Amino acid sequence: MDQEKKDYWMKELKPYRFRIIWTTLFFLLALLLLWIGFGKTLVLLIFATVGYMIGKMRDEDLDIYSLIDSVRSMIGI
């Protein structure tokens, strides 16, 4: 695909980007639930969340306390 076509499709799909992202995310979650079951999917999501948090700490040079504060603000505690 040349750059013109990519730019065209990006412009056309931009208003729908969050619908596409969330639909894909929940479709993959449903597939995981069907293939490996609820418990294993839950463990997988927990490990992925912990991995994301560790990566965020390393990327932004955060300590554990600032990470806990950011999580608390996200969930409203």
PDB file of N, CA, C and O in Angstrom:
ATOM      1  N   MET A   1       0.837  -1.170   0.000  1.00  0.00           N
ATOM      2  CA  MET A   1       0.000   0.000   0.000  1.00  0.00           C
ATOM      3  C   MET A   1       0.890   1.245   0.000  1.00  0.00           C
ATOM      4  O   MET A   1       1.839   1.327   0.780  1.00  0.00           O
ATOM      5  N   ASP A   2       0.602   2.178  -0.837  1.00  0.00           N
ATOM      6  CA  ASP A   2       1.402   3.391  -0.838  1.00  0.00           C
ATOM      7  C   ASP A   2       0.877   4.373   0.217  1.00  0.00           C
ATOM      8  O   ASP A   2      -0.184   4.175   0.809  1.00  0.00           O
ATOM      9  N   GLN A   3       1.646   5.417   0.425  1.00  0.00           N
ATOM     10  CA  GLN A   3       1.345   6.363   1.505  1.00  0.00           C
ATOM     11  C   GLN A   3       0.002   7.061   1.308  1.00  0.00           C
ATOM     12  O   GLN A   3      -0.696   7.347   2.281  1.00  0.00           O
ATOM     13  N   GLU A   4      -0.364   7.337   0.056  1.00  0.00           N
ATOM     14  CA  GLU A   4      -1.641   7.999  -0.217  1.00  0.00           C
ATOM     15  C   GLU A   4      -2.821   7.172   0.266  1.00  0.00           C
ATOM     16  O   GLU A   4      -3.752   7.694   0.879  1.00  0.00           O
ATOM     17  N   LYS A   5      -2.772   5.871  -0.017  1.00  0.00           N
ATOM     18  CA  LYS A   5      -3.863   4.984   0.404  1.00  0.00           C
ATOM     19  C   LYS A   5      -3.915   4.868   1.921  1.00  0.00           C
ATOM     20  O   LYS A   5      -4.997   4.853   2.508  1.00  0.00           O
ATOM     21  N   LYS A   6      -2.751   4.787   2.558  1.00  0.00           N
ATOM     22  CA  LYS A   6      -2.715   4.714   4.019  1.00  0.00           C
ATOM     23  C   LYS A   6      -3.323   5.970   4.639  1.00  0.00           C
ATOM     24  O   LYS A   6      -4.111   5.893   5.582  1.00  0.00           O
ATOM     25  N   ASP A   7      -2.947   7.122   4.096  1.00  0.00           N
ATOM     26  CA  ASP A   7      -3.496   8.380   4.613  1.00  0.00           C
ATOM     27  C   ASP A   7      -5.009   8.437   4.411  1.00  0.00           C
ATOM     28  O   ASP A   7      -5.740   8.910   5.282  1.00  0.00           O
ATOM     29  N   TYR A   8      -5.472   7.955   3.261  1.00  0.00           N
ATOM     30  CA  TYR A   8      -6.902   7.946   2.989  1.00  0.00           C
ATOM     31  C   TYR A   8      -7.641   7.084   4.009  1.00  0.00           C
ATOM     32  O   TYR A   8      -8.648   7.514   4.572  1.00  0.00           O
ATOM     33  N   TRP A   9      -7.145   5.869   4.250  1.00  0.00           N
ATOM     34  CA  TRP A   9      -7.822   4.967   5.183  1.00  0.00           C
ATOM     35  C   TRP A   9      -7.741   5.465   6.617  1.00  0.00           C
ATOM     36  O   TRP A   9      -8.693   5.314   7.382  1.00  0.00           O
ATOM     37  N   MET A  10      -6.613   6.055   6.985  1.00  0.00           N
ATOM     38  CA  MET A  10      -6.503   6.612   8.337  1.00  0.00           C
ATOM     39  C   MET A  10      -7.514   7.734   8.534  1.00  0.00           C
ATOM     40  O   MET A  10      -8.120   7.842   9.600  1.00  0.00           O
ATOM     41  N   LYS A  11      -7.700   8.570   7.515  1.00  0.00           N
ATOM     42  CA  LYS A  11      -8.660   9.664   7.601  1.00  0.00           C
ATOM     43  C   LYS A  11     -10.095   9.134   7.674  1.00  0.00           C
ATOM     44  O   LYS A  11     -10.921   9.658   8.421  1.00  0.00           O
ATOM     45  N   GLU A  12     -10.376   8.104   6.899  1.00  0.00           N
ATOM     46  CA  GLU A  12     -11.722   7.542   6.874  1.00  0.00           C
ATOM     47  C   GLU A  12     -12.072   6.809   8.177  1.00  0.00           C
ATOM     48  O   GLU A  12     -13.217   6.863   8.626  1.00  0.00           O
ATOM     49  N   LEU A  13     -11.094   6.126   8.783  1.00  0.00           N
ATOM     50  CA  LEU A  13     -11.359   5.309   9.973  1.00  0.00           C
ATOM     51  C   LEU A  13     -11.176   6.067  11.287  1.00  0.00           C
ATOM     52  O   LEU A  13     -11.575   5.568  12.340  1.00  0.00           O
ATOM     53  N   LYS A  14     -10.588   7.245  11.249  1.00  0.00           N
ATOM     54  CA  LYS A  14     -10.315   7.982  12.484  1.00  0.00           C
ATOM     55  C   LYS A  14     -11.554   8.212  13.350  1.00  0.00           C
ATOM     56  O   LYS A  14     -11.457   8.068  14.569  1.00  0.00           O
ATOM     57  N   PRO A  15     -12.718   8.562  12.784  1.00  0.00           N
ATOM     58  CA  PRO A  15     -13.896   8.756  13.660  1.00  0.00           C
ATOM     59  C   PRO A  15     -14.348   7.473  14.362  1.00  0.00           C
ATOM     60  O   PRO A  15     -15.088   7.537  15.345  1.00  0.00           O
ATOM     61  N   TYR A  16     -13.917   6.323  13.875  1.00  0.00           N
ATOM     62  CA  TYR A  16     -14.355   5.042  14.429  1.00  0.00           C
ATOM     63  C   TYR A  16     -13.254   4.312  15.189  1.00  0.00           C
ATOM     64  O   TYR A  16     -13.413   3.136  15.517  1.00  0.00           O
ATOM     65  N   ARG A  17     -12.143   4.985  15.476  1.00  0.00           N
ATOM     66  CA  ARG A  17     -10.976   4.295  16.039  1.00  0.00           C
ATOM     67  C   ARG A  17     -11.266   3.640  17.387  1.00  0.00           C
ATOM     68  O   ARG A  17     -10.824   2.517  17.628  1.00  0.00           O
ATOM     69  N   PHE A  18     -11.994   4.315  18.265  1.00  0.00           N
ATOM     70  CA  PHE A  18     -12.249   3.720  19.585  1.00  0.00           C
ATOM     71  C   PHE A  18     -13.242   2.569  19.489  1.00  0.00           C
ATOM     72  O   PHE A  18     -13.134   1.604  20.244  1.00  0.00           O
ATOM     73  N   ARG A  19     -14.194   2.651  18.586  1.00  0.00           N
ATOM     74  CA  ARG A  19     -15.116   1.525  18.379  1.00  0.00           C
ATOM     75  C   ARG A  19     -14.356   0.308  17.881  1.00  0.00           C
ATOM     76  O   ARG A  19     -14.606  -0.815  18.317  1.00  0.00           O
ATOM     77  N   ILE A  20     -13.427   0.539  16.964  1.00  0.00           N
ATOM     78  CA  ILE A  20     -12.637  -0.564  16.414  1.00  0.00           C
ATOM     79  C   ILE A  20     -11.746  -1.167  17.499  1.00  0.00           C
ATOM     80  O   ILE A  20     -11.673  -2.388  17.639  1.00  0.00           O
ATOM     81  N   ILE A  21     -11.073  -0.316  18.260  1.00  0.00           N
ATOM     82  CA  ILE A  21     -10.172  -0.798  19.309  1.00  0.00           C
ATOM     83  C   ILE A  21     -10.933  -1.596  20.363  1.00  0.00           C
ATOM     84  O   ILE A  21     -10.525  -2.707  20.702  1.00  0.00           O
ATOM     85  N   TRP A  22     -12.040  -1.047  20.892  1.00  0.00           N
ATOM     86  CA  TRP A  22     -12.778  -1.709  21.965  1.00  0.00           C
ATOM     87  C   TRP A  22     -13.495  -2.966  21.483  1.00  0.00           C
ATOM     88  O   TRP A  22     -13.588  -3.951  22.216  1.00  0.00           O
ATOM     89  N   THR A  23     -14.000  -2.932  20.257  1.00  0.00           N
ATOM     90  CA  THR A  23     -14.641  -4.127  19.715  1.00  0.00           C
ATOM     91  C   THR A  23     -13.622  -5.251  19.570  1.00  0.00           C
ATOM     92  O   THR A  23     -13.905  -6.399  19.913  1.00  0.00           O
ATOM     93  N   THR A  24     -12.443  -4.922  19.065  1.00  0.00           N
ATOM     94  CA  THR A  24     -11.389  -5.919  18.918  1.00  0.00           C
ATOM     95  C   THR A  24     -10.949  -6.454  20.273  1.00  0.00           C
ATOM     96  O   THR A  24     -10.751  -7.658  20.433  1.00  0.00           O
ATOM     97  N   LEU A  25     -10.796  -5.567  21.243  1.00  0.00           N
ATOM     98  CA  LEU A  25     -10.384  -5.977  22.585  1.00  0.00           C
ATOM     99  C   LEU A  25     -11.384  -6.947  23.210  1.00  0.00           C
ATOM    100  O   LEU A  25     -10.990  -7.984  23.743  1.00  0.00           O
ATOM    101  N   PHE A  26     -12.661  -6.622  23.151  1.00  0.00           N
ATOM    102  CA  PHE A  26     -13.664  -7.486  23.760  1.00  0.00           C
ATOM    103  C   PHE A  26     -13.881  -8.769  22.961  1.00  0.00           C
ATOM    104  O   PHE A  26     -14.241  -9.796  23.537  1.00  0.00           O
ATOM    105  N   PHE A  27     -13.670  -8.727  21.652  1.00  0.00           N
ATOM    106  CA  PHE A  27     -13.727  -9.947  20.859  1.00  0.00           C
ATOM    107  C   PHE A  27     -12.617 -10.901  21.282  1.00  0.00           C
ATOM    108  O   PHE A  27     -12.854 -12.098  21.445  1.00  0.00           O
ATOM    109  N   LEU A  28     -11.409 -10.376  21.460  1.00  0.00           N
ATOM    110  CA  LEU A  28     -10.301 -11.216  21.910  1.00  0.00           C
ATOM    111  C   LEU A  28     -10.548 -11.750  23.319  1.00  0.00           C
ATOM    112  O   LEU A  28     -10.211 -12.898  23.610  1.00  0.00           O
ATOM    113  N   LEU A  29     -11.126 -10.940  24.186  1.00  0.00           N
ATOM    114  CA  LEU A  29     -11.460 -11.396  25.536  1.00  0.00           C
ATOM    115  C   LEU A  29     -12.482 -12.522  25.480  1.00  0.00           C
ATOM    116  O   LEU A  29     -12.361 -13.503  26.214  1.00  0.00           O
ATOM    117  N   ALA A  30     -13.483 -12.395  24.624  1.00  0.00           N
ATOM    118  CA  ALA A  30     -14.492 -13.452  24.481  1.00  0.00           C
ATOM    119  C   ALA A  30     -13.859 -14.734  23.959  1.00  0.00           C
ATOM    120  O   ALA A  30     -14.197 -15.826  24.415  1.00  0.00           O
ATOM    121  N   LEU A  31     -12.949 -14.608  23.011  1.00  0.00           N
ATOM    122  CA  LEU A  31     -12.260 -15.810  22.506  1.00  0.00           C
ATOM    123  C   LEU A  31     -11.453 -16.489  23.603  1.00  0.00           C
ATOM    124  O   LEU A  31     -11.456 -17.715  23.717  1.00  0.00           O
ATOM    125  N   LEU A  32     -10.764 -15.692  24.407  1.00  0.00           N
ATOM    126  CA  LEU A  32     -10.001 -16.265  25.514  1.00  0.00           C
ATOM    127  C   LEU A  32     -10.912 -16.989  26.494  1.00  0.00           C
ATOM    128  O   LEU A  32     -10.594 -18.087  26.951  1.00  0.00           O
ATOM    129  N   LEU A  33     -12.032 -16.380  26.809  1.00  0.00           N
ATOM    130  CA  LEU A  33     -12.967 -17.011  27.739  1.00  0.00           C
ATOM    131  C   LEU A  33     -13.485 -18.333  27.184  1.00  0.00           C
ATOM    132  O   LEU A  33     -13.632 -19.301  27.929  1.00  0.00           O
ATOM    133  N   LEU A  34     -13.759 -18.380  25.906  1.00  0.00           N
ATOM    134  CA  LEU A  34     -14.258 -19.611  25.301  1.00  0.00           C
ATOM    135  C   LEU A  34     -13.179 -20.681  25.202  1.00  0.00           C
ATOM    136  O   LEU A  34     -13.448 -21.858  25.439  1.00  0.00           O
ATOM    137  N   TRP A  35     -11.961 -20.280  24.853  1.00  0.00           N
ATOM    138  CA  TRP A  35     -10.903 -21.259  24.634  1.00  0.00           C
ATOM    139  C   TRP A  35     -10.289 -21.790  25.925  1.00  0.00           C
ATOM    140  O   TRP A  35     -10.080 -22.996  26.057  1.00  0.00           O
ATOM    141  N   ILE A  36      -9.996 -20.902  26.884  1.00  0.00           N
ATOM    142  CA  ILE A  36      -9.259 -21.375  28.056  1.00  0.00           C
ATOM    143  C   ILE A  36     -10.050 -21.278  29.354  1.00  0.00           C
ATOM    144  O   ILE A  36      -9.577 -21.749  30.389  1.00  0.00           O
ATOM    145  N   GLY A  37     -11.221 -20.691  29.331  1.00  0.00           N
ATOM    146  CA  GLY A  37     -12.054 -20.639  30.522  1.00  0.00           C
ATOM    147  C   GLY A  37     -11.866 -19.363  31.320  1.00  0.00           C
ATOM    148  O   GLY A  37     -10.934 -18.593  31.087  1.00  0.00           O
ATOM    149  N   PHE A  38     -12.771 -19.157  32.269  1.00  0.00           N
ATOM    150  CA  PHE A  38     -12.807 -17.922  33.049  1.00  0.00           C
ATOM    151  C   PHE A  38     -11.594 -17.772  33.958  1.00  0.00           C
ATOM    152  O   PHE A  38     -10.958 -16.719  33.971  1.00  0.00           O
ATOM    153  N   GLY A  39     -11.272 -18.800  34.707  1.00  0.00           N
ATOM    154  CA  GLY A  39     -10.185 -18.709  35.688  1.00  0.00           C
ATOM    155  C   GLY A  39      -8.840 -18.417  35.049  1.00  0.00           C
ATOM    156  O   GLY A  39      -8.102 -17.546  35.509  1.00  0.00           O
ATOM    157  N   LYS A  40      -8.522 -19.148  33.984  1.00  0.00           N
ATOM    158  CA  LYS A  40      -7.242 -18.932  33.309  1.00  0.00           C
ATOM    159  C   LYS A  40      -7.195 -17.567  32.631  1.00  0.00           C
ATOM    160  O   LYS A  40      -6.147 -16.921  32.605  1.00  0.00           O
ATOM    161  N   THR A  41      -8.324 -17.128  32.084  1.00  0.00           N
ATOM    162  CA  THR A  41      -8.371 -15.804  31.470  1.00  0.00           C
ATOM    163  C   THR A  41      -8.170 -14.727  32.523  1.00  0.00           C
ATOM    164  O   THR A  41      -7.467 -13.746  32.278  1.00  0.00           O
ATOM    165  N   LEU A  42      -8.775 -14.895  33.687  1.00  0.00           N
ATOM    166  CA  LEU A  42      -8.617 -13.931  34.768  1.00  0.00           C
ATOM    167  C   LEU A  42      -7.159 -13.841  35.213  1.00  0.00           C
ATOM    168  O   LEU A  42      -6.638 -12.743  35.405  1.00  0.00           O
ATOM    169  N   VAL A  43      -6.503 -14.978  35.378  1.00  0.00           N
ATOM    170  CA  VAL A  43      -5.083 -14.986  35.759  1.00  0.00           C
ATOM    171  C   VAL A  43      -4.248 -14.307  34.682  1.00  0.00           C
ATOM    172  O   VAL A  43      -3.347 -13.529  34.994  1.00  0.00           O
ATOM    173  N   LEU A  44      -4.538 -14.593  33.429  1.00  0.00           N
ATOM    174  CA  LEU A  44      -3.815 -13.971  32.320  1.00  0.00           C
ATOM    175  C   LEU A  44      -3.975 -12.455  32.337  1.00  0.00           C
ATOM    176  O   LEU A  44      -3.002 -11.728  32.133  1.00  0.00           O
ATOM    177  N   LEU A  45      -5.190 -11.971  32.578  1.00  0.00           N
ATOM    178  CA  LEU A  45      -5.428 -10.531  32.630  1.00  0.00           C
ATOM    179  C   LEU A  45      -4.740  -9.879  33.825  1.00  0.00           C
ATOM    180  O   LEU A  45      -4.244  -8.757  33.723  1.00  0.00           O
ATOM    181  N   ILE A  46      -4.708 -10.574  34.947  1.00  0.00           N
ATOM    182  CA  ILE A  46      -4.015 -10.043  36.128  1.00  0.00           C
ATOM    183  C   ILE A  46      -2.526  -9.907  35.849  1.00  0.00           C
ATOM    184  O   ILE A  46      -1.927  -8.875  36.152  1.00  0.00           O
ATOM    185  N   PHE A  47      -1.923 -10.946  35.270  1.00  0.00           N
ATOM    186  CA  PHE A  47      -0.500 -10.877  34.948  1.00  0.00           C
ATOM    187  C   PHE A  47      -0.212  -9.794  33.908  1.00  0.00           C
ATOM    188  O   PHE A  47       0.805  -9.107  34.001  1.00  0.00           O
ATOM    189  N   ALA A  48      -1.088  -9.636  32.927  1.00  0.00           N
ATOM    190  CA  ALA A  48      -0.894  -8.590  31.922  1.00  0.00           C
ATOM    191  C   ALA A  48      -0.972  -7.212  32.559  1.00  0.00           C
ATOM    192  O   ALA A  48      -0.212  -6.315  32.194  1.00  0.00           O
ATOM    193  N   THR A  49      -1.890  -7.035  33.514  1.00  0.00           N
ATOM    194  CA  THR A  49      -2.025  -5.748  34.205  1.00  0.00           C
ATOM    195  C   THR A  49      -0.788  -5.448  35.039  1.00  0.00           C
ATOM    196  O   THR A  49      -0.290  -4.322  35.036  1.00  0.00           O
ATOM    197  N   VAL A  50      -0.299  -6.446  35.745  1.00  0.00           N
ATOM    198  CA  VAL A  50       0.917  -6.257  36.545  1.00  0.00           C
ATOM    199  C   VAL A  50       2.098  -5.924  35.631  1.00  0.00           C
ATOM    200  O   VAL A  50       2.904  -5.052  35.956  1.00  0.00           O
ATOM    201  N   GLY A  51       2.204  -6.608  34.499  1.00  0.00           N
ATOM    202  CA  GLY A  51       3.271  -6.326  33.545  1.00  0.00           C
ATOM    203  C   GLY A  51       3.182  -4.913  33.001  1.00  0.00           C
ATOM    204  O   GLY A  51       4.196  -4.233  32.845  1.00  0.00           O
ATOM    205  N   TYR A  52       1.958  -4.471  32.710  1.00  0.00           N
ATOM    206  CA  TYR A  52       1.764  -3.097  32.237  1.00  0.00           C
ATOM    207  C   TYR A  52       2.204  -2.101  33.298  1.00  0.00           C
ATOM    208  O   TYR A  52       2.874  -1.115  32.990  1.00  0.00           O
ATOM    209  N   MET A  53       1.830  -2.355  34.543  1.00  0.00           N
ATOM    210  CA  MET A  53       2.174  -1.432  35.626  1.00  0.00           C
ATOM    211  C   MET A  53       3.689  -1.370  35.832  1.00  0.00           C
ATOM    212  O   MET A  53       4.238  -0.291  36.050  1.00  0.00           O
ATOM    213  N   ILE A  54       4.359  -2.504  35.765  1.00  0.00           N
ATOM    214  CA  ILE A  54       5.817  -2.521  35.909  1.00  0.00           C
ATOM    215  C   ILE A  54       6.459  -1.772  34.744  1.00  0.00           C
ATOM    216  O   ILE A  54       7.397  -1.000  34.944  1.00  0.00           O
ATOM    217  N   GLY A  55       5.961  -1.995  33.533  1.00  0.00           N
ATOM    218  CA  GLY A  55       6.486  -1.285  32.376  1.00  0.00           C
ATOM    219  C   GLY A  55       6.270   0.213  32.477  1.00  0.00           C
ATOM    220  O   GLY A  55       7.146   0.997  32.111  1.00  0.00           O
ATOM    221  N   LYS A  56       5.102   0.616  32.974  1.00  0.00           N
ATOM    222  CA  LYS A  56       4.815   2.042  33.161  1.00  0.00           C
ATOM    223  C   LYS A  56       5.771   2.642  34.187  1.00  0.00           C
ATOM    224  O   LYS A  56       6.250   3.762  34.014  1.00  0.00           O
ATOM    225  N   MET A  57       6.046   1.896  35.250  1.00  0.00           N
ATOM    226  CA  MET A  57       6.978   2.381  36.260  1.00  0.00           C
ATOM    227  C   MET A  57       8.363   2.587  35.655  1.00  0.00           C
ATOM    228  O   MET A  57       9.021   3.592  35.925  1.00  0.00           O
ATOM    229  N   ARG A  58       8.800   1.634  34.841  1.00  0.00           N
ATOM    230  CA  ARG A  58      10.127   1.733  34.241  1.00  0.00           C
ATOM    231  C   ARG A  58      10.196   2.845  33.198  1.00  0.00           C
ATOM    232  O   ARG A  58      11.187   3.573  33.133  1.00  0.00           O
ATOM    233  N   ASP A  59       9.143   2.982  32.376  1.00  0.00           N
ATOM    234  CA  ASP A  59       9.135   3.994  31.320  1.00  0.00           C
ATOM    235  C   ASP A  59       9.127   5.403  31.879  1.00  0.00           C
ATOM    236  O   ASP A  59       9.849   6.274  31.393  1.00  0.00           O
ATOM    237  N   GLU A  60       8.326   5.626  32.882  1.00  0.00           N
ATOM    238  CA  GLU A  60       8.154   6.972  33.417  1.00  0.00           C
ATOM    239  C   GLU A  60       8.984   7.223  34.670  1.00  0.00           C
ATOM    240  O   GLU A  60       8.835   8.261  35.315  1.00  0.00           O
ATOM    241  N   ASP A  61       9.851   6.287  35.016  1.00  0.00           N
ATOM    242  CA  ASP A  61      10.727   6.407  36.179  1.00  0.00           C
ATOM    243  C   ASP A  61       9.926   6.740  37.439  1.00  0.00           C
ATOM    244  O   ASP A  61      10.237   7.690  38.157  1.00  0.00           O
ATOM    245  N   LEU A  62       8.885   5.934  37.691  1.00  0.00           N
ATOM    246  CA  LEU A  62       8.027   6.127  38.853  1.00  0.00           C
ATOM    247  C   LEU A  62       8.439   5.184  39.972  1.00  0.00           C
ATOM    248  O   LEU A  62       9.020   4.127  39.727  1.00  0.00           O
ATOM    249  N   ASP A  63       8.133   5.575  41.199  1.00  0.00           N
ATOM    250  CA  ASP A  63       8.305   4.647  42.301  1.00  0.00           C
ATOM    251  C   ASP A  63       6.954   4.005  42.598  1.00  0.00           C
ATOM    252  O   ASP A  63       5.940   4.389  42.014  1.00  0.00           O
ATOM    253  N   ILE A  64       6.937   3.051  43.481  1.00  0.00           N
ATOM    254  CA  ILE A  64       5.728   2.273  43.757  1.00  0.00           C
ATOM    255  C   ILE A  64       4.629   3.145  44.361  1.00  0.00           C
ATOM    256  O   ILE A  64       3.448   2.911  44.105  1.00  0.00           O
ATOM    257  N   TYR A  65       4.999   4.143  45.157  1.00  0.00           N
ATOM    258  CA  TYR A  65       3.994   4.983  45.807  1.00  0.00           C
ATOM    259  C   TYR A  65       3.261   5.870  44.806  1.00  0.00           C
ATOM    260  O   TYR A  65       2.048   6.048  44.914  1.00  0.00           O
ATOM    261  N   SER A  66       3.979   6.426  43.837  1.00  0.00           N
ATOM    262  CA  SER A  66       3.310   7.253  42.828  1.00  0.00           C
ATOM    263  C   SER A  66       2.436   6.384  41.929  1.00  0.00           C
ATOM    264  O   SER A  66       1.400   6.839  41.445  1.00  0.00           O
ATOM    265  N   LEU A  67       2.847   5.136  41.703  1.00  0.00           N
ATOM    266  CA  LEU A  67       2.023   4.230  40.914  1.00  0.00           C
ATOM    267  C   LEU A  67       0.736   3.888  41.657  1.00  0.00           C
ATOM    268  O   LEU A  67      -0.336   3.853  41.053  1.00  0.00           O
ATOM    269  N   ILE A  68       0.830   3.638  42.951  1.00  0.00           N
ATOM    270  CA  ILE A  68      -0.355   3.346  43.759  1.00  0.00           C
ATOM    271  C   ILE A  68      -1.294   4.547  43.768  1.00  0.00           C
ATOM    272  O   ILE A  68      -2.512   4.385  43.684  1.00  0.00           O
ATOM    273  N   ASP A  69      -0.735   5.749  43.870  1.00  0.00           N
ATOM    274  CA  ASP A  69      -1.570   6.959  43.835  1.00  0.00           C
ATOM    275  C   ASP A  69      -2.286   7.104  42.496  1.00  0.00           C
ATOM    276  O   ASP A  69      -3.455   7.487  42.458  1.00  0.00           O
ATOM    277  N   SER A  70      -1.602   6.802  41.406  1.00  0.00           N
ATOM    278  CA  SER A  70      -2.246   6.925  40.084  1.00  0.00           C
ATOM    279  C   SER A  70      -3.345   5.876  39.917  1.00  0.00           C
ATOM    280  O   SER A  70      -4.383   6.161  39.319  1.00  0.00           O
ATOM    281  N   VAL A  71      -3.128   4.664  40.440  1.00  0.00           N
ATOM    282  CA  VAL A  71      -4.164   3.634  40.375  1.00  0.00           C
ATOM    283  C   VAL A  71      -5.364   4.040  41.232  1.00  0.00           C
ATOM    284  O   VAL A  71      -6.510   3.864  40.820  1.00  0.00           O
ATOM    285  N   ARG A  72      -5.106   4.573  42.405  1.00  0.00           N
ATOM    286  CA  ARG A  72      -6.187   5.027  43.267  1.00  0.00           C
ATOM    287  C   ARG A  72      -7.013   6.125  42.618  1.00  0.00           C
ATOM    288  O   ARG A  72      -8.238   6.139  42.739  1.00  0.00           O
ATOM    289  N   SER A  73      -6.348   7.046  41.929  1.00  0.00           N
ATOM    290  CA  SER A  73      -7.085   8.119  41.270  1.00  0.00           C
ATOM    291  C   SER A  73      -7.908   7.590  40.101  1.00  0.00           C
ATOM    292  O   SER A  73      -8.978   8.121  39.802  1.00  0.00           O
ATOM    293  N   MET A  74      -7.414   6.546  39.441  1.00  0.00           N
ATOM    294  CA  MET A  74      -8.164   5.956  38.328  1.00  0.00           C
ATOM    295  C   MET A  74      -9.442   5.280  38.815  1.00  0.00           C
ATOM    296  O   MET A  74     -10.479   5.380  38.160  1.00  0.00           O
ATOM    297  N   ILE A  75      -9.381   4.596  39.954  1.00  0.00           N
ATOM    298  CA  ILE A  75     -10.563   3.877  40.421  1.00  0.00           C
ATOM    299  C   ILE A  75     -11.390   4.694  41.406  1.00  0.00           C
ATOM    300  O   ILE A  75     -12.448   4.242  41.844  1.00  0.00           O
ATOM    301  N   GLY A  76     -10.927   5.882  41.758  1.00  0.00           N
ATOM    302  CA  GLY A  76     -11.726   6.787  42.558  1.00  0.00           C
ATOM    303  C   GLY A  76     -11.643   6.579  44.056  1.00  0.00           C
ATOM    304  O   GLY A  76     -12.596   6.887  44.771  1.00  0.00           O
ATOM    305  N   ILE A  77     -10.536   6.066  44.546  1.00  0.00           N
ATOM    306  CA  ILE A  77     -10.362   5.872  45.999  1.00  0.00           C
ATOM    307  C   ILE A  77      -9.641   7.060  46.576  1.00  0.00           C
ATOM    308  O   ILE A  77      -9.391   7.105  47.780  1.00  0.00           O
TER     309      ILE A  77
END
